[in-house]
Amino acid sequence: MATETRGKSAAASGAGDGPPGTVPARARRVFHDNGALGALLALVAVLALLSPDFLTTRNLMNVGAQAAVVAILAFGVTFVIVAAGIDLSVGSVAALSATVLAWTATAQGVPVWLAVLGALATGLVCGLVNGLLVAYGRLPSFIATLAMLSVARGLGLVISQGSPIDFPDPLGFLGRNLGDWLPVPVLVMLAMAALAALVLNLTYSGRAMYAIGGNEEAARLSGIRVARQKLVIYGLSGVFAAVAGVVLASRLVSAQPQAAFGYELDAIAACVIGGASLSGGVGRASGTLIGALILAVLRNGLNLLNVSAFWQQVVIGGVIALAALLDTLRRRT
């Protein structure tokens, strides 16, 4: 009887897909693993047909530079989402970190290298506070990071008195091109992507993220110190936000306390479009990178096609909703 039951279960689970080695099963697996990449390639192909300017080297490098800040933010958010959390504060933390760097280096005369460490420390502290509130204060991550969003934005306004601060000249190269065509922000984005992949795939904390996101109680019972790992997770998110803030300020040639406004939503969207599950336990750095590129390509293409900025928001919102719907369908199957 048990054998018969198992046979029925196996038949039921494979009824729509066929045996694992069949073409439908392999195609479904390829789509599951590379759906975001396929969507990006299809989007590029469509825009190349609609606009002759899209595939020019200059425009493609511009797309990469536009994607860089959101992608770096999104890598940090990926850690949090994989662990079944959310971080709404990354945009504000990015702006605060850049403001701290510019203020200490320009107004206070601190050496640039020390000001950079101060900016990274600012992001780390903000992330650790988020982690403390979530892990030990038992606050929902949505509430804890929403509070940090307001606090970080307010501190940035206090430090800068609401005005932009000139960015230190030695760091200006972060917003420029290497040679005549390769934007430095793209190189920083790729370096942070490699670091995020390394953390997720080859470190104890990375494995803990997936375990916590899959089942927090099971992770705790298996010996993972969940509270401590949440500190690491949110701390990493804060550091990545600080790096994104420095890159953004270098592109703007000034630290602006209102910079990166709304970027946290784009970062979350990039994660979801790239295949991360808001339920936790699923997510890859490569998918997040592709998600950020999809958003940048879509915005760039709509600009080239002279689509109204108002309609652009509608289209991008629809893409995000579609990605979330596909995530829900994927989890059901």
HUFENNOR-V897727 format. One record per residue. N is the residue number from 1. RES is the residue in one small letter. PSI is psi in radians with two decimals (* if undefined). Layout:
n->(N	N)
res->(RES	RES)
psi->(PSI	PSI)
This chain:
n->(1	2	3	4	5	6	7	8	9	10	11	12	13	14	15	16	17	18	19	20	21	22	23	24	25	26	27	28	29	30	31	32	33	34	35	36	37	38	39	40	41	42	43	44	45	46	47	48	49	50	51	52	53	54	55	56	57	58	59	60	61	62	63	64	65	66	67	68	69	70	71	72	73	74	75	76	77	78	79	80	81	82	83	84	85	86	87	88	89	90	91	92	93	94	95	96	97	98	99	100	101	102	103	104	105	106	107	108	109	110	111	112	113	114	115	116	117	118	119	120	121	122	123	124	125	126	127	128	129	130	131	132	133	134	135	136	137	138	139	140	141	142	143	144	145	146	147	148	149	150	151	152	153	154	155	156	157	158	159	160	161	162	163	164	165	166	167	168	169	170	171	172	173	174	175	176	177	178	179	180	181	182	183	184	185	186	187	188	189	190	191	192	193	194	195	196	197	198	199	200	201	202	203	204	205	206	207	208	209	210	211	212	213	214	215	216	217	218	219	220	221	222	223	224	225	226	227	228	229	230	231	232	233	234	235	236	237	238	239	240	241	242	243	244	245	246	247	248	249	250	251	252	253	254	255	256	257	258	259	260	261	262	263	264	265	266	267	268	269	270	271	272	273	274	275	276	277	278	279	280	281	282	283	284	285	286	287	288	289	290	291	292	293	294	295	296	297	298	299	300	301	302	303	304	305	306	307	308	309	310	311	312	313	314	315	316	317	318	319	320	321	322	323	324	325	326	327	328	329	330	331	332	333)
res->(m	a	t	e	t	r	g	k	s	a	a	a	s	g	a	g	d	g	p	p	g	t	v	p	a	r	a	r	r	v	f	h	d	n	g	a	l	g	a	l	l	a	l	v	a	v	l	a	l	l	s	p	d	f	l	t	t	r	n	l	m	n	v	g	a	q	a	a	v	v	a	i	l	a	f	g	v	t	f	v	i	v	a	a	g	i	d	l	s	v	g	s	v	a	a	l	s	a	t	v	l	a	w	t	a	t	a	q	g	v	p	v	w	l	a	v	l	g	a	l	a	t	g	l	v	c	g	l	v	n	g	l	l	v	a	y	g	r	l	p	s	f	i	a	t	l	a	m	l	s	v	a	r	g	l	g	l	v	i	s	q	g	s	p	i	d	f	p	d	p	l	g	f	l	g	r	n	l	g	d	w	l	p	v	p	v	l	v	m	l	a	m	a	a	l	a	a	l	v	l	n	l	t	y	s	g	r	a	m	y	a	i	g	g	n	e	e	a	a	r	l	s	g	i	r	v	a	r	q	k	l	v	i	y	g	l	s	g	v	f	a	a	v	a	g	v	v	l	a	s	r	l	v	s	a	q	p	q	a	a	f	g	y	e	l	d	a	i	a	a	c	v	i	g	g	a	s	l	s	g	g	v	g	r	a	s	g	t	l	i	g	a	l	i	l	a	v	l	r	n	g	l	n	l	l	n	v	s	a	f	w	q	q	v	v	i	g	g	v	i	a	l	a	a	l	l	d	t	l	r	r	r	t)
psi->(-0.76	-0.70	-0.71	-0.70	-0.76	-0.67	-0.72	-0.71	-0.77	-0.72	-0.68	-0.74	-0.46	0.08	-0.67	-0.29	-0.34	3.04	2.73	-0.52	-0.07	2.86	-0.80	-0.70	-0.74	-0.70	-0.72	-0.68	-0.74	-0.75	-0.71	-0.72	-0.45	0.40	-0.76	-0.72	-0.75	-0.71	-0.69	-0.80	-0.70	-0.71	-0.75	-0.75	-0.75	-0.80	-0.57	-0.61	-0.60	-0.47	2.08	-0.29	-0.14	-0.77	0.21	2.61	-0.75	-0.76	-0.70	-0.68	-0.58	-0.70	-0.78	-0.75	-0.66	-0.60	-0.36	-0.89	-0.83	-0.70	-0.77	-0.75	-0.76	-0.54	-0.76	-0.70	-0.54	-0.74	-0.78	-0.76	-0.68	-0.60	0.30	0.57	-2.97	2.57	1.82	-0.01	-0.07	-0.63	-0.79	-0.68	-0.66	-0.81	-0.74	-0.76	-0.76	-0.66	-0.74	-0.75	-0.90	-0.70	-0.77	-0.66	-0.65	-0.90	-0.52	-0.11	0.38	2.44	2.52	-0.75	-0.62	-0.60	-0.64	-0.78	-0.64	-0.68	-0.78	-0.67	-0.62	-0.82	-0.72	-0.79	-0.77	-0.75	-0.72	-0.64	-0.76	-0.80	-0.70	-0.76	-0.67	-0.82	-0.74	-0.53	-0.17	0.45	2.53	2.48	-0.55	-0.81	-0.78	-0.80	-0.45	-0.70	-0.74	-0.59	-0.82	-0.75	-0.84	-0.73	-0.72	-0.73	-0.65	-0.71	-0.66	-0.83	-0.74	-0.10	0.50	0.12	2.62	2.59	2.32	2.41	2.48	2.32	-0.71	-0.37	0.04	-0.42	-0.39	-0.37	0.06	-3.01	2.59	1.92	-2.47	-0.03	-0.43	1.94	2.34	-0.66	-0.56	-0.72	-0.72	-0.73	-0.79	-0.66	-0.73	-0.55	-0.76	-0.70	-0.75	-0.74	-0.69	-0.79	-0.79	-0.64	-0.44	0.16	2.77	-0.74	-0.64	-0.79	-0.62	-0.62	-0.84	-0.68	-0.78	-0.73	-0.57	-0.80	1.78	-0.72	-0.71	-0.66	-0.73	-0.76	-0.42	-0.02	-0.01	2.27	1.57	-0.79	-0.77	-0.70	-0.55	-0.61	-0.78	-0.77	-0.89	-0.55	-0.77	-0.72	-0.70	-0.70	-0.77	-0.65	-0.69	-0.76	-0.75	-0.70	-0.70	-0.76	-0.75	-0.78	-0.63	-0.57	-0.64	-0.18	0.32	2.69	2.08	2.18	-0.36	0.16	2.81	0.42	2.17	-0.03	-0.44	-0.58	-0.69	-0.66	-0.77	-0.73	-0.71	-0.70	-0.81	-0.78	-0.60	0.03	-0.04	2.52	2.28	-0.21	-0.16	2.84	-0.13	2.34	2.55	2.60	-0.70	-0.69	-0.71	-0.71	-0.78	-0.70	-0.75	-0.68	-0.65	-0.79	-0.77	-0.75	-0.73	-0.80	-0.77	-0.78	-0.72	-0.62	-0.76	-0.54	0.09	0.63	2.40	2.49	-0.53	-0.77	-0.50	-0.72	-0.67	-0.80	-0.82	-0.69	-0.70	-0.69	-0.74	-0.75	-0.69	-0.73	-0.72	-0.67	-0.75	-0.63	-0.74	-0.77	-0.66	-0.72	-0.56	-0.59	*)
